[in-house]
């Protein structure tokens, strides 16, 4: 159940971060509401996750997958175009998250 909560926390954080740009510095109501609710939900779920997953592992997955998904959201919703070094960096993040999940005994509980 912890990994489901972590996945939901990551999605909530990605939605909130994506809405942050649309909030235009908190001057637009509905994107601002999405930011506040999204981050609130994300941190609540992360707190539940930390009951059973070590903080370093949870945060590595949260941050790594969040970066990848926010980049995808930026491409889809804002027409952002990451350059080759950005794409290579994102590929390394995916590799790092994969190594943690596949080989680290610290992530098993």
Rosetta constraint file for C-alpha pairs under 8 A:
AtomPair CA 1 CA 5 HARMONIC 6.35 0.50
AtomPair CA 2 CA 6 HARMONIC 6.12 0.50
AtomPair CA 2 CA 48 HARMONIC 7.44 0.50
AtomPair CA 2 CA 49 HARMONIC 5.12 0.50
AtomPair CA 2 CA 52 HARMONIC 6.86 0.50
AtomPair CA 2 CA 53 HARMONIC 7.25 0.50
AtomPair CA 3 CA 7 HARMONIC 6.08 0.50
AtomPair CA 3 CA 49 HARMONIC 7.33 0.50
AtomPair CA 4 CA 8 HARMONIC 6.22 0.50
AtomPair CA 5 CA 9 HARMONIC 6.01 0.50
AtomPair CA 5 CA 45 HARMONIC 5.76 0.50
AtomPair CA 5 CA 46 HARMONIC 7.22 0.50
AtomPair CA 5 CA 48 HARMONIC 7.38 0.50
AtomPair CA 5 CA 49 HARMONIC 6.26 0.50
AtomPair CA 6 CA 10 HARMONIC 6.15 0.50
AtomPair CA 6 CA 45 HARMONIC 6.73 0.50
AtomPair CA 6 CA 46 HARMONIC 6.22 0.50
AtomPair CA 6 CA 49 HARMONIC 6.08 0.50
AtomPair CA 6 CA 58 HARMONIC 7.46 0.50
AtomPair CA 6 CA 62 HARMONIC 7.31 0.50
AtomPair CA 7 CA 11 HARMONIC 6.26 0.50
AtomPair CA 8 CA 12 HARMONIC 6.10 0.50
AtomPair CA 8 CA 42 HARMONIC 7.38 0.50
AtomPair CA 8 CA 45 HARMONIC 7.33 0.50
AtomPair CA 9 CA 13 HARMONIC 6.12 0.50
AtomPair CA 9 CA 41 HARMONIC 6.87 0.50
AtomPair CA 9 CA 42 HARMONIC 4.17 0.50
AtomPair CA 9 CA 43 HARMONIC 6.96 0.50
AtomPair CA 9 CA 44 HARMONIC 7.92 0.50
AtomPair CA 9 CA 45 HARMONIC 5.36 0.50
AtomPair CA 9 CA 46 HARMONIC 5.98 0.50
AtomPair CA 9 CA 62 HARMONIC 7.88 0.50
AtomPair CA 10 CA 14 HARMONIC 6.12 0.50
AtomPair CA 10 CA 42 HARMONIC 6.66 0.50
AtomPair CA 10 CA 62 HARMONIC 5.77 0.50
AtomPair CA 10 CA 65 HARMONIC 7.27 0.50
AtomPair CA 10 CA 66 HARMONIC 5.99 0.50
AtomPair CA 11 CA 15 HARMONIC 6.14 0.50
AtomPair CA 11 CA 42 HARMONIC 7.81 0.50
AtomPair CA 11 CA 66 HARMONIC 7.76 0.50
AtomPair CA 12 CA 16 HARMONIC 6.13 0.50
AtomPair CA 12 CA 38 HARMONIC 4.93 0.50
AtomPair CA 12 CA 39 HARMONIC 6.62 0.50
AtomPair CA 12 CA 41 HARMONIC 6.49 0.50
AtomPair CA 12 CA 42 HARMONIC 5.17 0.50
AtomPair CA 13 CA 17 HARMONIC 6.01 0.50
AtomPair CA 13 CA 38 HARMONIC 5.92 0.50
AtomPair CA 13 CA 39 HARMONIC 5.60 0.50
AtomPair CA 13 CA 42 HARMONIC 5.41 0.50
AtomPair CA 13 CA 66 HARMONIC 7.28 0.50
AtomPair CA 14 CA 18 HARMONIC 6.00 0.50
AtomPair CA 14 CA 66 HARMONIC 6.03 0.50
AtomPair CA 14 CA 69 HARMONIC 6.62 0.50
AtomPair CA 14 CA 70 HARMONIC 5.64 0.50
AtomPair CA 15 CA 19 HARMONIC 6.12 0.50
AtomPair CA 15 CA 34 HARMONIC 7.64 0.50
AtomPair CA 15 CA 35 HARMONIC 7.56 0.50
AtomPair CA 15 CA 38 HARMONIC 6.48 0.50
AtomPair CA 16 CA 20 HARMONIC 6.09 0.50
AtomPair CA 16 CA 34 HARMONIC 5.96 0.50
AtomPair CA 16 CA 35 HARMONIC 4.22 0.50
AtomPair CA 16 CA 36 HARMONIC 7.24 0.50
AtomPair CA 16 CA 37 HARMONIC 7.62 0.50
AtomPair CA 16 CA 38 HARMONIC 4.73 0.50
AtomPair CA 16 CA 39 HARMONIC 5.87 0.50
AtomPair CA 17 CA 21 HARMONIC 7.14 0.50
AtomPair CA 17 CA 35 HARMONIC 6.75 0.50
AtomPair CA 17 CA 70 HARMONIC 7.23 0.50
AtomPair CA 18 CA 22 HARMONIC 7.09 0.50
AtomPair CA 18 CA 70 HARMONIC 6.65 0.50
AtomPair CA 18 CA 73 HARMONIC 6.73 0.50
AtomPair CA 18 CA 74 HARMONIC 7.23 0.50
AtomPair CA 19 CA 23 HARMONIC 6.07 0.50
AtomPair CA 19 CA 31 HARMONIC 5.23 0.50
AtomPair CA 19 CA 32 HARMONIC 7.14 0.50
AtomPair CA 19 CA 34 HARMONIC 6.41 0.50
AtomPair CA 19 CA 35 HARMONIC 5.81 0.50
AtomPair CA 20 CA 24 HARMONIC 7.22 0.50
AtomPair CA 20 CA 25 HARMONIC 7.55 0.50
AtomPair CA 20 CA 26 HARMONIC 7.70 0.50
AtomPair CA 20 CA 31 HARMONIC 6.79 0.50
AtomPair CA 20 CA 32 HARMONIC 6.88 0.50
AtomPair CA 20 CA 35 HARMONIC 5.86 0.50
AtomPair CA 21 CA 25 HARMONIC 7.50 0.50
AtomPair CA 22 CA 28 HARMONIC 7.63 0.50
AtomPair CA 22 CA 31 HARMONIC 5.88 0.50
AtomPair CA 23 CA 27 HARMONIC 5.98 0.50
AtomPair CA 23 CA 28 HARMONIC 4.96 0.50
AtomPair CA 23 CA 29 HARMONIC 7.21 0.50
AtomPair CA 23 CA 30 HARMONIC 7.59 0.50
AtomPair CA 23 CA 31 HARMONIC 4.74 0.50
AtomPair CA 23 CA 32 HARMONIC 5.22 0.50
AtomPair CA 24 CA 28 HARMONIC 6.35 0.50
AtomPair CA 26 CA 31 HARMONIC 7.78 0.50
AtomPair CA 26 CA 32 HARMONIC 5.46 0.50
AtomPair CA 27 CA 32 HARMONIC 7.56 0.50
AtomPair CA 28 CA 32 HARMONIC 6.16 0.50
AtomPair CA 29 CA 33 HARMONIC 6.20 0.50
AtomPair CA 30 CA 34 HARMONIC 6.25 0.50
AtomPair CA 31 CA 35 HARMONIC 6.24 0.50
AtomPair CA 32 CA 36 HARMONIC 6.32 0.50
AtomPair CA 33 CA 37 HARMONIC 6.08 0.50
AtomPair CA 34 CA 38 HARMONIC 5.63 0.50
AtomPair CA 35 CA 39 HARMONIC 6.03 0.50
AtomPair CA 36 CA 40 HARMONIC 6.02 0.50
AtomPair CA 37 CA 41 HARMONIC 6.05 0.50
AtomPair CA 38 CA 42 HARMONIC 6.00 0.50
AtomPair CA 39 CA 43 HARMONIC 6.09 0.50
AtomPair CA 40 CA 44 HARMONIC 6.17 0.50
AtomPair CA 41 CA 45 HARMONIC 6.10 0.50
AtomPair CA 42 CA 46 HARMONIC 6.08 0.50
AtomPair CA 43 CA 47 HARMONIC 6.08 0.50
AtomPair CA 44 CA 48 HARMONIC 6.57 0.50
AtomPair CA 45 CA 49 HARMONIC 6.27 0.50
AtomPair CA 46 CA 50 HARMONIC 6.25 0.50
AtomPair CA 47 CA 51 HARMONIC 7.04 0.50
AtomPair CA 48 CA 52 HARMONIC 7.95 0.50
AtomPair CA 49 CA 53 HARMONIC 6.00 0.50
AtomPair CA 49 CA 58 HARMONIC 7.46 0.50
AtomPair CA 50 CA 54 HARMONIC 6.24 0.50
AtomPair CA 50 CA 55 HARMONIC 5.97 0.50
AtomPair CA 50 CA 58 HARMONIC 7.17 0.50
AtomPair CA 52 CA 109 HARMONIC 6.80 0.50
AtomPair CA 53 CA 57 HARMONIC 6.86 0.50
AtomPair CA 53 CA 58 HARMONIC 6.12 0.50
AtomPair CA 53 CA 107 HARMONIC 6.61 0.50
AtomPair CA 53 CA 108 HARMONIC 7.83 0.50
AtomPair CA 53 CA 109 HARMONIC 6.79 0.50
AtomPair CA 54 CA 58 HARMONIC 6.15 0.50
AtomPair CA 54 CA 106 HARMONIC 7.33 0.50
AtomPair CA 54 CA 107 HARMONIC 7.06 0.50
AtomPair CA 55 CA 59 HARMONIC 5.88 0.50
AtomPair CA 56 CA 60 HARMONIC 6.02 0.50
AtomPair CA 57 CA 61 HARMONIC 6.26 0.50
AtomPair CA 57 CA 100 HARMONIC 7.62 0.50
AtomPair CA 57 CA 106 HARMONIC 7.26 0.50
AtomPair CA 57 CA 107 HARMONIC 6.07 0.50
AtomPair CA 58 CA 62 HARMONIC 6.01 0.50
AtomPair CA 59 CA 63 HARMONIC 5.81 0.50
AtomPair CA 60 CA 64 HARMONIC 5.81 0.50
AtomPair CA 60 CA 97 HARMONIC 7.16 0.50
AtomPair CA 61 CA 65 HARMONIC 5.79 0.50
AtomPair CA 61 CA 66 HARMONIC 7.90 0.50
AtomPair CA 61 CA 97 HARMONIC 6.09 0.50
AtomPair CA 62 CA 66 HARMONIC 5.71 0.50
AtomPair CA 63 CA 67 HARMONIC 6.06 0.50
AtomPair CA 64 CA 68 HARMONIC 6.50 0.50
AtomPair CA 64 CA 93 HARMONIC 5.78 0.50
AtomPair CA 64 CA 94 HARMONIC 6.98 0.50
AtomPair CA 64 CA 97 HARMONIC 6.53 0.50
AtomPair CA 65 CA 69 HARMONIC 6.08 0.50
AtomPair CA 65 CA 93 HARMONIC 7.92 0.50
AtomPair CA 65 CA 94 HARMONIC 7.37 0.50
AtomPair CA 65 CA 97 HARMONIC 7.61 0.50
AtomPair CA 66 CA 70 HARMONIC 5.88 0.50
AtomPair CA 67 CA 71 HARMONIC 6.10 0.50
AtomPair CA 67 CA 90 HARMONIC 7.68 0.50
AtomPair CA 68 CA 72 HARMONIC 6.39 0.50
AtomPair CA 68 CA 90 HARMONIC 6.25 0.50
AtomPair CA 68 CA 93 HARMONIC 7.79 0.50
AtomPair CA 68 CA 94 HARMONIC 7.64 0.50
AtomPair CA 69 CA 73 HARMONIC 6.12 0.50
AtomPair CA 70 CA 74 HARMONIC 6.05 0.50
AtomPair CA 71 CA 75 HARMONIC 6.32 0.50
AtomPair CA 71 CA 82 HARMONIC 7.97 0.50
AtomPair CA 72 CA 76 HARMONIC 6.19 0.50
AtomPair CA 73 CA 77 HARMONIC 5.73 0.50
AtomPair CA 73 CA 78 HARMONIC 7.54 0.50
AtomPair CA 74 CA 78 HARMONIC 5.04 0.50
AtomPair CA 74 CA 79 HARMONIC 6.42 0.50
AtomPair CA 74 CA 80 HARMONIC 5.45 0.50
AtomPair CA 75 CA 79 HARMONIC 4.80 0.50
AtomPair CA 75 CA 80 HARMONIC 4.56 0.50
AtomPair CA 75 CA 81 HARMONIC 6.10 0.50
AtomPair CA 75 CA 82 HARMONIC 7.93 0.50
AtomPair CA 76 CA 80 HARMONIC 7.69 0.50
AtomPair CA 82 CA 86 HARMONIC 5.65 0.50
AtomPair CA 82 CA 87 HARMONIC 6.40 0.50
AtomPair CA 83 CA 87 HARMONIC 6.31 0.50
AtomPair CA 84 CA 88 HARMONIC 6.08 0.50
AtomPair CA 85 CA 89 HARMONIC 6.09 0.50
AtomPair CA 86 CA 90 HARMONIC 6.18 0.50
AtomPair CA 87 CA 91 HARMONIC 6.13 0.50
AtomPair CA 88 CA 92 HARMONIC 6.31 0.50
AtomPair CA 89 CA 93 HARMONIC 6.33 0.50
AtomPair CA 90 CA 94 HARMONIC 6.28 0.50
AtomPair CA 91 CA 95 HARMONIC 6.19 0.50
AtomPair CA 92 CA 96 HARMONIC 6.10 0.50
AtomPair CA 93 CA 97 HARMONIC 6.22 0.50
AtomPair CA 94 CA 98 HARMONIC 6.09 0.50
AtomPair CA 95 CA 99 HARMONIC 6.17 0.50
AtomPair CA 96 CA 100 HARMONIC 6.32 0.50
AtomPair CA 97 CA 101 HARMONIC 6.26 0.50
AtomPair CA 98 CA 102 HARMONIC 5.88 0.50
AtomPair CA 99 CA 103 HARMONIC 5.53 0.50
AtomPair CA 99 CA 104 HARMONIC 7.01 0.50
AtomPair CA 100 CA 104 HARMONIC 4.95 0.50
AtomPair CA 100 CA 107 HARMONIC 7.17 0.50
AtomPair CA 101 CA 107 HARMONIC 6.77 0.50
AtomPair CA 104 CA 108 HARMONIC 7.64 0.50
